[in-house]
Amino acid sequence: MFEDSPTEYFLNTELIVHAGGLGERWWPVTKGRIPKPITEVGKKPRPILDWIILPYVVAGMRRIYVTLWNNPEAVIEHCKEIEKNSDVKFTFLIEPPDRRLGRAGSIKYYLEERVLDEKKPKLSVNSSDIIKINPIELAKFQAIGVKKGFAGTIVGSPADISQFGRIVCDPNTKVIKNFQEKPTIALPKGEYVNTGMLYLDGSRSCEFYTIKDSELPMDWERSAFIIKMCKEGVIRCLEAAQPFKTWLWLKSQQDFKKVNTIDLEKFLEVTSAERYLGEYEPNNNQ
């Protein structure tokens, strides 16, 4: 479905931004006053969430799903301001207050609730990684892969040293074998830093139902169905994130200080964030 046109494939994709974490390593930046996704960053300050979604909005995405848990009201309020000043619309996927679901668990829950469409591709992204990417080219890579029998794409980085989880691939085909957690070592050939960006075809959405409630909270890297698909050889890595060239991560106070020296409009090659997301008046809220 939608594979014959990368643009159609992209526009029928459900973009899911995961913005519900506690942001414990982010505490020195905000002291818990606001959720991490609405921390203002960049030389022309806007919330992190804005910079994450901007490439997709520029490419034509107008419906965005946001998973929430910790202090959801503040993120919802900001998103509603964007809605007032643009044609972007948000759907909020709020985790139940009595239990954590994780990224994969949230998708499962809202598929079961029929908020997410089982037939549509899913693009799952973190709320702490600003990635300059051409969404149509990403969708083209994914759609061509689907026609060849692949189910998904994970965006990786060839960074020399990884402080994050890594992707283990066949060095020639980039077919993913497995994932390893946060080793701070030099990456050998065929291994990439995991940016947390997963593009999964709608034909595999039903796999989320296989997650057991007893396994929650769960992120997709640990799910049995992703591990199974890796064994099947149906997920590829797209080497599309270059540290500080096309990928900025925000995990610590040091990262926050670095990103604040960067003109994020220039970084993302967007002439005006206001054109797509409306005007924003910095609150100096951290």
C-alpha atoms as one frame of an Amber mdcrd trajectory, in Angstrom:
protein
   0.000   0.000   0.000   1.365   3.444  -1.038   4.703   1.875  -2.145   4.563
   3.182  -5.719   4.914   6.838  -4.698   7.416   7.922  -2.005   5.460  11.136
  -1.448   2.191   9.261  -1.015   3.919   6.742   1.253   5.251   9.595   3.418
   1.958  11.501   3.545   0.150   8.326   4.621   2.707   7.682   7.364   1.786
   8.222  10.998   4.618  10.231  12.555   4.887   9.389  16.266   7.072  11.575
  18.475   7.852  10.029  21.850   7.787  12.854  24.393   6.734  11.176  27.618
   9.963  10.392  29.435  11.079  11.785  32.760  14.230  13.349  31.279  16.221
  12.571  34.423  19.579  13.435  32.828  17.992  16.723  31.733  17.310  17.853
  35.305  20.347  20.227  35.466  18.854  22.167  32.520  15.266  22.719  33.688
  15.288  21.561  37.347  12.049  19.789  36.461  10.177  23.038  35.822   9.074
  21.985  32.345   9.116  18.760  30.314  12.244  18.250  28.244  10.488  18.380
  24.813   9.473  22.019  25.335  12.906  23.199  26.488  13.908  26.110  24.257
  17.099  25.502  22.261  19.099  27.142  19.483  20.283  30.652  18.663  16.694
  31.477  17.722  15.051  29.615  20.621  12.116  27.304  20.055  11.159  24.120
  21.939  13.062  20.952  21.053   9.797  19.429  19.807   9.477  22.132  17.143
  12.895  21.429  15.672  12.231  17.689  15.628   8.978  17.920  13.678   9.994
  20.803  11.393  11.540  18.721   8.528   8.385  16.604   8.347   6.045  19.595
   8.394   8.079  21.281   5.640   7.698  18.083   3.581   3.911  18.181   3.959
   3.108  16.265   7.156   0.121  17.890   8.879  -0.980  15.268  11.427   1.488
  14.410  14.190   1.057  11.960  17.062   2.789  12.654  20.381   3.152  10.091
  23.154   3.041  11.607  26.644   3.316  10.560  30.259   5.230  12.935  32.541
   3.528  16.351  32.904   1.574  16.047  29.631  -0.368  19.293  30.104   2.603
  21.556  29.343   3.413  19.764  26.077  -0.257  19.724  25.061  -0.538  23.454
  25.715   2.446  24.186  23.474   1.140  21.947  20.691  -2.229  23.678  20.819
  -0.444  27.013  20.320   1.139  25.576  17.180  -2.318  24.467  16.028  -3.659
  28.008  16.490  -0.875  29.490  14.359  -0.502  26.851  11.646  -2.327  24.049
   9.861  -0.531  21.333  11.847  -2.751  19.119  14.001  -1.687  16.946  16.928
  -3.131  13.787  18.397  -1.956  13.037  21.936  -1.236   9.449  22.930  -1.220
   9.756  26.728  -0.020   6.799  28.747  -2.361   5.665  31.541  -1.391   7.354
  34.832  -1.123   4.055  36.689   1.448   2.340  34.442   4.243   2.991  31.990
   3.941   1.652  28.461   7.201   2.638  26.748   7.484   3.542  23.080   6.365
   0.191  21.673   3.743  -0.185  24.388   2.218   3.199  23.569   1.874   2.273
  19.912   0.280  -1.062  20.852  -2.180   0.619  23.222  -3.351   3.202  20.686
  -3.582   0.652  17.890  -5.932  -1.312  20.141  -7.869   1.883  20.872  -8.155
   2.474  17.077  -6.519   5.897  17.373  -3.603   4.738  15.217  -4.403   3.127
  11.860  -3.112  -0.431  11.599  -2.803  -0.179   7.810  -0.561   2.890   7.734
   3.239   2.995   8.019   4.634   4.218  11.344   7.617   6.540  11.744   8.725
   6.505  15.380  11.152   9.245  16.517  12.620  10.403  19.836  12.004  13.829
  21.342  15.683  14.318  22.139  17.238  13.979  18.681  17.150  16.754  16.069
  17.874  15.123  12.724  18.199  16.919   9.418  16.689  14.468   6.985  14.775
  14.634   3.729  11.539  12.834   4.681  10.645  12.077   1.064  14.035  10.460
   0.449  13.611   8.500   3.676  10.159   7.373   2.538  11.616   6.457  -0.864
  14.245   4.236   0.769  11.554   2.646   2.934   9.020   2.188   0.119  11.589
   0.656  -2.257  12.596  -1.660   0.551   8.990  -2.728   1.111   8.666  -3.635
  -2.571  11.804  -5.765  -2.190  10.385  -7.581   0.818  11.798  -5.476   3.661
   9.549  -4.358   6.502  11.389  -1.455   8.080  14.189   1.073   8.182  16.217
   2.272  11.139  18.243   5.476  10.796  21.784   5.030  12.057  24.975   7.038
  12.389  28.532   5.977  11.538  29.925   7.880  14.539  33.370   6.636  15.550
  32.553   6.420  19.246  29.127   5.444  20.557  27.716   6.457  23.925  24.312
   5.266  22.728  22.821   1.947  21.685  24.238   0.508  18.496  22.911  -1.339
  15.463  24.760  -4.440  14.264  24.421  -4.845  10.477  25.732  -6.809   7.571
  28.438  -4.361   6.401  27.491  -4.768   2.743  23.700  -4.983   2.651  23.017
  -2.937   5.842  20.491  -5.600   6.859  20.197  -5.379  10.649  21.160  -8.389
  12.759  20.564  -7.096  16.284  20.896  -4.212  18.756  23.308  -3.666  21.626
  22.875  -1.226  24.493  25.021   1.874  25.029  28.626   0.670  24.758  31.128
   3.552  24.860  33.596   1.964  22.466  34.799   2.480  18.923  32.340   0.993
  16.452  33.689  -1.733  14.159  32.718  -2.041  10.500  29.065  -2.881  10.049
  27.912  -1.207  13.259  26.066   2.101  13.610  24.774   4.306  16.385  21.033
   3.878  16.861  19.281   7.269  16.630  16.003   5.709  17.777  14.244   6.423
  14.461  12.212   3.460  13.194  10.164   3.401   9.974   7.859   0.371   9.889
   5.504  -0.598   7.102   1.806  -0.827   7.862   1.810  -4.511   6.937   3.704
  -5.138  10.187   1.677  -2.905  12.525  -0.152  -5.986  13.785   3.142  -7.181
  15.307   2.674  -4.684  18.150  -0.280  -6.766  19.370   2.129  -9.587  20.244
   3.578  -7.520  23.116   2.293  -8.844  26.427   0.992  -6.448  29.064   3.338
  -8.116  31.569   6.301  -6.963  29.417   5.428  -3.266  29.623   6.998  -0.756
  29.651   8.797  -1.734  26.471  10.747   0.069  23.787  10.661  -1.325  20.288
  14.363  -2.372  20.276  13.603  -4.945  23.003  10.381  -6.281  21.527  10.283
  -9.907  20.408   8.778  -8.985  17.046  11.627  -6.603  16.152  14.157  -9.237
  17.208  12.256 -11.741  15.051  12.287  -9.397  12.055  16.039  -8.917  12.476
  16.442 -12.694  12.347  14.288 -12.710   9.214  16.585 -10.077   7.678  13.760
  -7.657   6.844  14.984  -4.460   8.548  17.701  -2.280   7.029  19.850   0.511
   8.394  19.929   3.833   6.546  23.192   5.652   7.270  21.725   9.155   7.379
  22.793  10.751  10.668  26.168  12.471  10.905  27.048  13.899  14.343  26.717
  17.705  14.324  26.259  17.676  10.536  22.812  16.125  10.301  22.239  14.892
  13.864  22.119  16.742  17.187  21.318  14.836  20.363  20.102  16.388  23.588
  20.825  14.106  26.514  22.792  16.283  28.955  23.467  19.843  30.050  26.639
  19.809  27.942  24.588  18.887  24.847  22.175  21.716  25.687  25.012  24.249
  25.758  26.391  23.024  22.413  23.050  23.152  20.627  22.420  26.691  21.884
  25.369  27.882  19.792  23.711  26.600  16.591  21.316  28.387  14.253  18.859
  25.513  13.912  17.069  26.989  10.907  20.369  26.923   9.013  21.170  23.486
  10.389  17.847  22.125   9.103  18.062  24.247   5.920  14.697  25.854   6.594
  14.334  29.554   5.833  11.709  30.244   8.495  10.343  28.033  11.257   7.556
  30.574  11.778   6.263  29.966   8.266   5.436  26.358   9.136   4.830  26.365
  12.895   3.740  29.914  13.570   5.482  32.601  15.598   7.029  31.713  18.903
   7.893  34.084  21.725  10.714  32.642  23.877   9.717  32.268  27.509  13.212
  31.863  28.945  11.638  28.989  30.829  14.749  27.079  31.801
